Amino acid sequence: MMPANLFSAPKAAFPICVWAIVFATCWSSESAAQEKTKFYDPIEKTIAGWTVLVEPRLLEQENADVADKAFEALANHLQRIKYIVPKDRLARLMKLRIWLELDNPVLGNMQYHPARGWL
């Protein structure tokens, strides 16, 4: 035999359930927001006149070989750009910041973002 109303509950239970749902929603939203804002503070370096923002992990001793090769290759390419690109355009180009990361599981390999809105 089934009760007449499966959803009948004491009147006090309803506000408690609503409060629990609101709390759970706010808590999960807050922790999701914290996860999204977890981002390293980059180390700013200047390579061949360009501002390069470097992920701190890349500068750790265990990654020294990778970092040295990356900095050397980047400097080489940026120097070549300076020889090829006309000075007026080069000045504008050099205002762009370059980001150098050890590994980004979300973005993968090289990324190009022409504007903030494009992200």
C-alpha positions as CSV (number, residue, x, y, z in Angstrom):
1,M,0.0,0.0,0.0
2,M,1.4,3.4,-1.0
3,P,0.9,6.6,0.9
4,A,-1.5,9.1,-0.7
5,N,1.2,11.7,-1.2
6,L,4.8,10.6,-1.7
7,F,6.1,14.1,-1.4
8,S,4.4,15.0,1.9
9,A,7.0,16.1,4.5
10,P,6.9,18.1,7.7
11,K,6.7,21.8,6.9
12,A,10.1,22.4,8.5
13,A,11.8,20.1,6.1
14,F,11.1,22.3,3.0
15,P,13.0,25.4,4.1
16,I,15.9,23.1,5.2
17,C,16.0,21.5,1.8
18,V,15.9,24.9,0.0
19,W,18.7,26.2,2.2
20,A,20.8,23.0,1.5
21,I,20.3,23.5,-2.3
22,V,21.2,27.2,-2.1
23,F,24.3,26.4,0.0
24,A,25.5,23.6,-2.3
25,T,25.0,25.8,-5.3
26,C,26.9,28.7,-3.9
27,W,29.7,26.5,-2.5
28,S,30.2,24.8,-5.8
29,S,30.1,28.1,-7.7
30,E,32.7,29.6,-5.4
31,S,35.1,26.7,-5.7
32,A,34.6,26.6,-9.5
33,A,35.5,30.4,-9.6
34,Q,38.6,29.7,-7.4
35,E,39.7,27.0,-9.8
36,K,39.3,29.3,-12.8
37,T,41.3,32.0,-11.2
38,K,44.2,29.7,-10.2
39,F,46.9,31.0,-12.5
40,Y,50.5,31.5,-11.9
41,D,52.2,34.9,-11.7
42,P,54.5,35.0,-14.7
43,I,58.1,36.1,-14.4
44,E,58.8,39.0,-16.8
45,K,61.9,38.8,-18.9
46,T,63.2,40.8,-21.8
47,I,64.5,38.9,-24.8
48,A,65.8,40.8,-27.8
49,G,63.8,43.8,-26.8
50,W,60.4,41.9,-26.4
51,T,58.6,41.5,-23.1
52,V,58.3,37.7,-22.4
53,L,56.1,36.5,-19.6
54,V,57.5,33.1,-18.4
55,E,55.8,30.5,-16.4
56,P,57.7,30.0,-13.1
57,R,57.9,26.2,-13.5
58,L,60.0,26.7,-16.7
59,L,62.6,28.5,-14.6
60,E,63.0,25.7,-12.1
61,Q,66.3,23.9,-12.0
62,E,64.9,20.6,-13.3
63,N,63.7,22.4,-16.5
64,A,66.9,24.4,-17.1
65,D,67.7,22.5,-20.3
66,V,64.3,23.2,-21.8
67,A,64.3,26.8,-20.7
68,D,67.8,27.5,-22.1
69,K,66.8,26.0,-25.5
70,A,63.5,27.9,-25.6
71,F,65.1,31.2,-24.7
72,E,67.9,30.7,-27.2
73,A,65.5,29.8,-30.0
74,L,63.1,32.6,-29.2
75,A,66.0,35.1,-29.1
76,N,67.2,33.9,-32.5
77,H,63.8,34.2,-34.1
78,L,63.1,37.6,-32.5
79,Q,66.5,38.9,-33.7
80,R,65.7,37.8,-37.2
81,I,62.3,39.5,-37.1
82,K,64.1,42.8,-36.1
83,Y,66.2,42.5,-39.3
84,I,63.2,41.8,-41.6
85,V,60.3,43.9,-40.4
86,P,60.2,47.6,-41.2
87,K,61.0,49.8,-38.1
88,D,57.6,51.5,-37.9
89,R,55.8,48.1,-37.8
90,L,58.5,46.6,-35.6
91,A,57.8,49.2,-32.9
92,R,54.1,48.3,-32.8
93,L,54.9,44.6,-32.9
94,M,57.3,44.8,-30.0
95,K,54.6,46.2,-27.8
96,L,53.0,42.7,-27.8
97,R,53.9,40.4,-24.9
98,I,55.0,36.9,-25.5
99,W,54.0,34.1,-23.1
100,L,56.3,31.1,-22.6
101,E,55.0,28.1,-20.7
102,L,56.4,24.7,-19.9
103,D,53.2,22.9,-20.5
104,N,49.6,24.0,-20.8
105,P,47.2,21.0,-20.8
106,V,44.3,23.1,-21.7
107,L,45.7,25.0,-24.7
108,G,48.3,22.6,-26.0
109,N,51.1,23.8,-28.2
110,M,51.7,27.3,-29.5
111,Q,48.8,29.8,-29.4
112,Y,48.2,33.1,-31.1
113,H,45.7,35.5,-29.7
114,P,45.3,38.6,-31.9
115,A,43.1,40.4,-29.3
116,R,41.7,39.9,-25.8
117,G,38.2,39.6,-27.2
118,W,39.3,36.7,-29.4
119,L,40.1,34.6,-26.3
